[in-house]
Amino acid sequence: MKKLISFPLLCAVLVVIAIIFALTIRSCATRPLQAQPVTPSTTA
């Protein structure tokens, strides 16, 4: 029974990690491009 509960939880954690990973990559990628006024908070 614990596996049935932990599997969706694991998927949710992986999704959250993927979102955070993508946001950090996007913020780091937009740092050198200061000419572009990119706001990740509004696009999220």
N, C-alpha and C positions, 0 to 999 in steps of 0.2 A: 504493500500500500504506500510505503514511503517513496518508492521509485515513481509511482504515478504522480505524486505531488512534486517531487524534486525535478522531474523532467520538464514540465512547463516552466518551473521556476528557473531552471538552468537556461532554457531558451530565452526567457525574459531577460535574464542577466546578460546573456550573450548579445542580445539586441541592444541593451543599454550601453554595453561596452563598445559595441560597433558605432553607435551614435556619438558617444563621447570621443571615440578615436577619430571619427570623420570630422567632428567639430574642431578638434585640436589640430588636425592636419590642415583644415581650411583656414583656421586663424593663423597658423604658422606660414601658410602659403601666401596669405594676403599681407603679411608684414612687409616683405620687400616691395610690394606694389602699393606704395603709399599714395600714388597718383590717383588710384581708384578708391573712391569713398565707399568701401564695402562694410556693411554692418551685419554681422552674422545674427545678431539678436532679432532683427526685424524679419529676416528670411526664415528663421526657425519657426 
